[in-house]
Amino acid sequence: MKPASIRTSTKKMRSGSPEQALTKNRNGMPAYQRIQNAIQKRIDSGQLQPGDAVASERDLAKIHQVSLMTARHALASLEREGVVERRRGIGTFVAAPKIHFNKLMSYTEQMASRSLIAASKILFAKIMDNEPEVAARLSLPPTSSVIKLERLRHAAGEPFALEMCHLSAAEFPGLLETPVGRESLFGILERNYKVELGYADEEVDATAADPRIAELLGVPRRDPLLRIRQVIYSTKGKAIMYVLGFYRSDRHNLVIRRFR
């Protein structure tokens, strides 16, 4: 009975059972992860560019000597991560890079994490004296002077986001004289003002691009955008900056980890 049992188990593995998707090679890595790593390596090396076609499920199954189910699982995982996009009836293609909001980083750092070089165009930079809502967000008296800095954020030759940053003018004198158009604002605060940034409270929703934002971001009017209101605090719990940002939904996604 033992030989029959072994033969039956082997036959099920070859037929594409769920166990096959988790088959591991000698170093203990699941087969679908080997396929993912191989595709990601080609993307990172520049062999595959955004818009390029990725091998089909059948081709991947033959190349890596795995079941069709395993190859399908690998592509589905890459699609969930935003690495590839599958077009029904056409094929699978390398997706344009997206920025993941899963850690408190400057936009420059976020871009760098995706191997992109960030650039900014300053649209507005001035000290404002009548911004009671902003002052409230920063836990300041209603009549406090605040710095308003509006920047169009670029990467890979296209606009990605529009951000309006607000800070206390009294606490950050001379900030507008620093190279905020060329350097990370986080970096300037940490280096010049010895601020230790700690965490952020964020409100996230969807909105439609109005005519001005649509033109700035190069998207159709009423196109869906990710809108984030963010209050950034120091490690001591002091409100440092309030940011209102509009982000292209085709270039950003929000990554959330939940615990129970």
Secondary structure, DSSP 4 states (H G I P E B T S, - for coil): -HHHHHHHHHHHHHTT-HHHHT-B-TTS-BHHHHHHHHHHHHHHTTSS-TTPEEPPHHHHHHHHT--HHHHHHHHHHHHHTTSEEEETTTEEEEPPP-EE--S---HHHHHHHTT--EEEEEEEEEEES--HHHHHHTT--TT--EEEEEEEEEETTEEEEEEEEEEETTTSTTGGGS-TTTS-HHHHHHHHS---EEEEEEEEEEEEPPHHHHHHHT--TT-EEEEEEEEEEETTS-EEEEEEEEEETTTEE-------
